[in-house]
Protein backbone atom coordinates (compact mmCIF):
# COMPACT_ATOMS: atom_id res chain seq x y z
CA UNK A 1 0.00 0.00 0.00
CA UNK A 2 1.47 3.34 -1.10
CA UNK A 3 1.57 6.32 1.25
CA UNK A 4 -0.65 9.18 0.08
CA UNK A 5 -1.10 12.70 1.47
CA UNK A 6 -4.51 11.68 2.82
CA UNK A 7 -3.09 8.66 4.67
CA UNK A 8 -0.21 10.68 6.13
CA UNK A 9 -2.54 13.49 7.23
CA UNK A 10 -4.81 10.96 8.96
CA UNK A 11 -1.71 9.50 10.63
CA UNK A 12 -0.93 13.01 11.91
CA UNK A 13 -4.36 13.35 13.47
CA UNK A 14 -3.98 10.16 15.51
CA UNK A 15 -0.21 9.91 16.12
CA UNK A 16 0.97 13.56 16.03
CA UNK A 17 -2.12 15.57 16.97
CA UNK A 18 -0.16 18.72 17.84
CA UNK A 19 1.13 18.91 14.25
CA UNK A 20 -2.38 18.30 12.91
CA UNK A 21 -4.01 20.97 15.08
CA UNK A 22 -1.26 23.47 14.23
CA UNK A 23 -2.31 23.05 10.58
CA UNK A 24 0.62 21.06 9.19
CA UNK A 25 -0.43 18.98 6.15
CA UNK A 26 1.21 16.93 3.42
CA UNK A 27 0.31 18.46 0.07
CA UNK A 28 2.04 15.95 -2.23
CA UNK A 29 4.47 13.06 -2.11
CA UNK A 30 6.32 11.23 -4.89
CA UNK A 31 9.44 9.10 -5.30
CA UNK A 32 11.84 12.01 -4.87
CA UNK A 33 9.79 14.94 -3.54
CA UNK A 34 7.49 15.73 -0.66
CA UNK A 35 5.70 19.04 -0.10
CA UNK A 36 4.11 20.03 3.19
CA UNK A 37 2.23 23.18 4.03
CA UNK A 38 1.23 25.18 7.07
CA UNK A 39 -0.62 28.49 7.33
CA UNK A 40 0.28 31.25 9.77
CA UNK A 41 -2.58 31.72 12.21
CA UNK A 42 -3.17 32.66 15.83
CA UNK A 43 -2.49 29.16 17.18
CA UNK A 44 0.99 28.86 15.66
CA UNK A 45 2.29 32.43 15.86
CA UNK A 46 5.04 33.92 17.97
CA UNK A 47 4.89 37.29 19.81
CA UNK A 48 6.25 39.01 16.68
CA UNK A 49 3.17 38.11 14.60
CA UNK A 50 4.89 35.54 12.42
CA UNK A 51 4.96 31.75 12.49
CA UNK A 52 6.79 30.20 15.45
CA UNK A 53 10.06 28.58 14.36
CA UNK A 54 9.12 25.21 15.87
CA UNK A 55 5.96 24.99 13.75
CA UNK A 56 8.12 25.56 10.68
CA UNK A 57 10.38 22.79 11.97
CA UNK A 58 7.46 20.38 12.29
CA UNK A 59 6.38 21.01 8.70
CA UNK A 60 9.96 20.80 7.42
CA UNK A 61 10.68 17.57 9.30
CA UNK A 62 7.47 16.03 7.97
CA UNK A 63 8.51 16.81 4.38
CA UNK A 64 11.65 14.72 4.91
CA UNK A 65 10.22 12.13 7.30
CA UNK A 66 7.22 11.24 5.15
CA UNK A 67 9.60 10.24 2.37
CA UNK A 68 11.70 8.20 4.79
CA UNK A 69 8.56 6.37 5.94
CA UNK A 70 7.49 5.76 2.34
CA UNK A 71 10.91 4.42 1.34
CA UNK A 72 11.02 2.10 4.36
CA UNK A 73 7.53 0.83 3.54
CA UNK A 74 8.57 0.14 -0.08
CA UNK A 75 11.61 -1.85 1.08
CA UNK A 76 9.43 -4.38 2.97
CA UNK A 77 12.12 -4.51 5.67
CA UNK A 78 11.87 -3.79 9.39
CA UNK A 79 13.89 -0.57 9.58
CA UNK A 80 13.97 1.99 12.37
CA UNK A 81 14.27 5.72 11.69
CA UNK A 82 15.32 8.59 13.91
CA UNK A 83 16.44 12.20 13.57
CA UNK A 84 19.97 12.51 15.02
CA UNK A 85 20.67 16.20 14.23
CA UNK A 86 19.13 19.19 12.58
CA UNK A 87 20.15 22.64 11.37
CA UNK A 88 17.97 25.60 10.47
CA UNK A 89 18.36 29.08 9.07
CA UNK A 90 15.70 31.77 8.79
CA UNK A 91 15.77 34.54 6.21
CA UNK A 92 12.33 36.18 6.35
CA UNK A 93 9.26 36.41 8.60
CA UNK A 94 6.97 33.45 7.93
CA UNK A 95 3.51 34.84 7.25
CA UNK A 96 0.64 33.47 5.22
CA UNK A 97 0.89 29.95 3.79
CA UNK A 98 4.35 28.39 3.87
CA UNK A 99 5.35 25.41 1.70
CA UNK A 100 8.22 23.09 2.66
CA UNK A 101 9.73 21.06 -0.16
CA UNK A 102 12.23 18.23 0.13
CA UNK A 103 13.69 16.71 -3.03
CA UNK A 104 16.11 14.24 -1.43
CA UNK A 105 14.18 10.98 -1.86
CA UNK A 106 16.97 9.48 -3.96
CA UNK A 107 19.44 9.86 -1.10
CA UNK A 108 17.23 7.72 1.13
CA UNK A 109 16.90 5.03 -1.57
CA UNK A 110 20.68 4.66 -1.60
CA UNK A 111 20.94 4.60 2.20
CA UNK A 112 18.26 1.91 2.56
CA UNK A 113 19.93 -0.29 -0.07
CA UNK A 114 23.28 0.10 1.71
CA UNK A 115 21.73 -0.66 5.12
CA UNK A 116 20.07 -3.83 3.79
CA UNK A 117 23.24 -5.09 2.10
CA UNK A 118 25.68 -4.19 4.89
CA UNK A 119 23.39 -4.66 7.88
CA UNK A 120 24.84 -1.47 9.36
CA UNK A 121 23.07 1.77 10.25
CA UNK A 122 23.22 4.63 7.78
CA UNK A 123 22.84 8.40 8.09
CA UNK A 124 21.47 10.80 5.50
CA UNK A 125 21.16 14.58 5.56
CA UNK A 126 17.92 15.72 3.92
CA UNK A 127 17.04 19.37 3.23
CA UNK A 128 13.65 21.08 3.28
CA UNK A 129 13.22 24.60 1.91
CA UNK A 130 10.33 26.73 3.16
CA UNK A 131 8.87 29.34 0.82
CA UNK A 132 5.97 31.76 1.16
CA UNK A 133 3.22 32.33 -1.41
CA UNK A 134 5.41 34.89 -3.22
CA UNK A 135 8.11 32.23 -3.68
CA UNK A 136 10.53 33.86 -1.23
CA UNK A 137 12.57 31.52 0.96
CA UNK A 138 11.67 32.00 4.63
CA UNK A 139 13.64 29.13 6.15
CA UNK A 140 15.84 26.16 5.31
CA UNK A 141 15.98 23.08 7.53
CA UNK A 142 18.34 20.12 7.30
CA UNK A 143 17.71 16.87 9.16
CA UNK A 144 20.18 14.03 9.70
CA UNK A 145 18.10 10.85 9.51
CA UNK A 146 19.52 7.59 10.83
CA UNK A 147 18.16 4.28 9.65
CA UNK A 148 18.97 0.79 10.87
CA UNK A 149 17.72 -2.73 10.26
CA UNK A 150 15.98 -4.14 13.32
C-alpha positions in Angstrom: 0.0 0.0 0.0 1.5 3.3 -1.1 1.6 6.3 1.3 -0.6 9.2 0.1 -1.1 12.7 1.5 -4.5 11.7 2.8 -3.1 8.7 4.7 -0.2 10.7 6.1 -2.5 13.5 7.2 -4.8 11.0 9.0 -1.7 9.5 10.6 -0.9 13.0 11.9 -4.4 13.4 13.5 -4.0 10.2 15.5 -0.2 9.9 16.1 1.0 13.6 16.0 -2.1 15.6 17.0 -0.2 18.7 17.8 1.1 18.9 14.3 -2.4 18.3 12.9 -4.0 21.0 15.1 -1.3 23.5 14.2 -2.3 23.1 10.6 0.6 21.1 9.2 -0.4 19.0 6.2 1.2 16.9 3.4 0.3 18.5 0.1 2.0 15.9 -2.2 4.5 13.1 -2.1 6.3 11.2 -4.9 9.4 9.1 -5.3 11.8 12.0 -4.9 9.8 14.9 -3.5 7.5 15.7 -0.7 5.7 19.0 -0.1 4.1 20.0 3.2 2.2 23.2 4.0 1.2 25.2 7.1 -0.6 28.5 7.3 0.3 31.2 9.8 -2.6 31.7 12.2 -3.2 32.7 15.8 -2.5 29.2 17.2 1.0 28.9 15.7 2.3 32.4 15.9 5.0 33.9 18.0 4.9 37.3 19.8 6.2 39.0 16.7 3.2 38.1 14.6 4.9 35.5 12.4 5.0 31.7 12.5 6.8 30.2 15.4 10.1 28.6 14.4 9.1 25.2 15.9 6.0 25.0 13.7 8.1 25.6 10.7 10.4 22.8 12.0 7.5 20.4 12.3 6.4 21.0 8.7 10.0 20.8 7.4 10.7 17.6 9.3 7.5 16.0 8.0 8.5 16.8 4.4 11.6 14.7 4.9 10.2 12.1 7.3 7.2 11.2 5.2 9.6 10.2 2.4 11.7 8.2 4.8 8.6 6.4 5.9 7.5 5.8 2.3 10.9 4.4 1.3 11.0 2.1 4.4 7.5 0.8 3.5 8.6 0.1 -0.1 11.6 -1.9 1.1 9.4 -4.4 3.0 12.1 -4.5 5.7 11.9 -3.8 9.4 13.9 -0.6 9.6 14.0 2.0 12.4 14.3 5.7 11.7 15.3 8.6 13.9 16.4 12.2 13.6 20.0 12.5 15.0 20.7 16.2 14.2 19.1 19.2 12.6 20.2 22.6 11.4 18.0 25.6 10.5 18.4 29.1 9.1 15.7 31.8 8.8 15.8 34.5 6.2 12.3 36.2 6.3 9.3 36.4 8.6 7.0 33.5 7.9 3.5 34.8 7.2 0.6 33.5 5.2 0.9 29.9 3.8 4.4 28.4 3.9 5.3 25.4 1.7 8.2 23.1 2.7 9.7 21.1 -0.2 12.2 18.2 0.1 13.7 16.7 -3.0 16.1 14.2 -1.4 14.2 11.0 -1.9 17.0 9.5 -4.0 19.4 9.9 -1.1 17.2 7.7 1.1 16.9 5.0 -1.6 20.7 4.7 -1.6 20.9 4.6 2.2 18.3 1.9 2.6 19.9 -0.3 -0.1 23.3 0.1 1.7 21.7 -0.7 5.1 20.1 -3.8 3.8 23.2 -5.1 2.1 25.7 -4.2 4.9 23.4 -4.7 7.9 24.8 -1.5 9.4 23.1 1.8 10.2 23.2 4.6 7.8 22.8 8.4 8.1 21.5 10.8 5.5 21.2 14.6 5.6 17.9 15.7 3.9 17.0 19.4 3.2 13.7 21.1 3.3 13.2 24.6 1.9 10.3 26.7 3.2 8.9 29.3 0.8 6.0 31.8 1.2 3.2 32.3 -1.4 5.4 34.9 -3.2 8.1 32.2 -3.7 10.5 33.9 -1.2 12.6 31.5 1.0 11.7 32.0 4.6 13.6 29.1 6.2 15.8 26.2 5.3 16.0 23.1 7.5 18.3 20.1 7.3 17.7 16.9 9.2 20.2 14.0 9.7 18.1 10.9 9.5 19.5 7.6 10.8 18.2 4.3 9.6 19.0 0.8 10.9 17.7 -2.7 10.3 16.0 -4.1 13.3 
